[in-house]
Amino acid sequence: MPDVPTLHEGGLEGFDVVAWAGLVGPARLPPDVVASTNAAFRRVWDRPETVQRLATIGFEAKTSTPEAFDAFIREEIAKWGRMARAAGIEPE
C-alpha cells in the first residue's frame, strides 16, 4: 500500500508496536509465591534450547524480575494511553 501514509506521516509520532507476552497472576499473591513462580519460569525460559526454539518462530525470549515486569506493564499502559489521547480516542 505505497500511497497510504505511515502513522508518523499521519501525525502520530512515536508510534512503536512491539508484541510481548508475560506471566501474571491475581492481585496480592504472596511474595514467596511470586518469587518461586518467577524462578521456575526463568529456569525454563532461560535455557539455551528454549531460547533457540522460540527464536525459530521469531520470538525473543526475555525474562526479568517481577518488579521490572510490573514497571514495564505500567509504562505500556501510560504509553498506550498517550497514543489513544493523541489519536483522539476517548474512553466510553
Sequence and secondary structure as in RCSB ss.txt:
>XXXX:A:sequence
MPDVPTLHEGGLEGFDVVAWAGLVGPARLPPDVVASTNAAFRRVWDRPETVQRLATIGFEAKTSTPEAFDAFIRE
EIAKWGRMARAAGIEPE
>XXXX:A:secstr
 TTS  TTTTT TT            TT  HHHHHHHHHHHHHHHTSHHHHHHHHTTT       HHHHHHHHHH
HHHHHHHHHHHTT    
